[in-house]
């Protein structure tokens, strides 16, 4: 079941990127993050009440709560970097860099959780992933941008990847002894608080009056897709092997690249396509042999 949950997580995550891109053409990325987090929070708490885990809130240990909060903070930072990168870069260039979190997550899982079974296969798969990511990273070809700011999206995408890796590791520690849906809901509350603090701190609340109705719908849909992806992902992490779950989840890249070609007409160069193939092979090898 945890493998099936990881696959569903990948699907919903892939759809999320496309919906989010559609929702931030005019809308500020920080505001979009804050708004979509409301949707994710509602979605996650609905699931908590459906499964009845709200009764266990009082049983959460201090240690678990601390790590859930840290995980939520890392997620919030990752989201803000990710959607900023999406707002200024092409989807099929941003997403591969974001997926580089897989490499760091696998290595940390081996070191911290001693997930050393089939270690050779994991390391070879990770090497393929890393090589594929490097091949897919390309400069944004946009004449309208100043030369110095053409590839700013790369820095934001790297930040997203680092914080995403920390999220997975902290979540693995933080969701021990707690029902996965409840853990997701608590983490989302942290992300919501963090994202709105950023909006307020940057003085962007006035931009809420300028929201485009069509983009607001896409932002809401991306939030629903994210909520579904999270619920599947953290169920898989709690019940499965982190170094296998994470690579499967990153297969969302194929879905994202496919949709980016159809929706945004974003094409891959031969080098980037080869990188995508390497990432796919590495991910499948990790799932099968890892």
HELIX and SHEET records of a PDB file:
HELIX    1   1 UNK A    2  UNK A   23  1                                  22    
HELIX    2   2 UNK A   29  UNK A   51  1                                  23    
HELIX    3   3 UNK A   53  UNK A   59  5                                   7    
HELIX    4   4 UNK A   62  UNK A   88  1                                  27    
HELIX    5   5 UNK A   91  UNK A   98  1                                   8    
HELIX    6   6 UNK A  101  UNK A  113  1                                  13    
HELIX    7   7 UNK A  119  UNK A  136  1                                  18    
HELIX    8   8 UNK A  147  UNK A  149  5                                   3    
HELIX    9   9 UNK A  152  UNK A  174  1                                  23    
HELIX   10  10 UNK A  180  UNK A  201  1                                  22    
HELIX   11  11 UNK A  205  UNK A  210  5                                   6    
HELIX   12  12 UNK A  213  UNK A  239  1                                  27    
HELIX   13  13 UNK A  242  UNK A  249  1                                   8    
HELIX   14  14 UNK A  252  UNK A  264  1                                  13    
HELIX   15  15 UNK A  270  UNK A  289  1                                  20    
END                                                                             
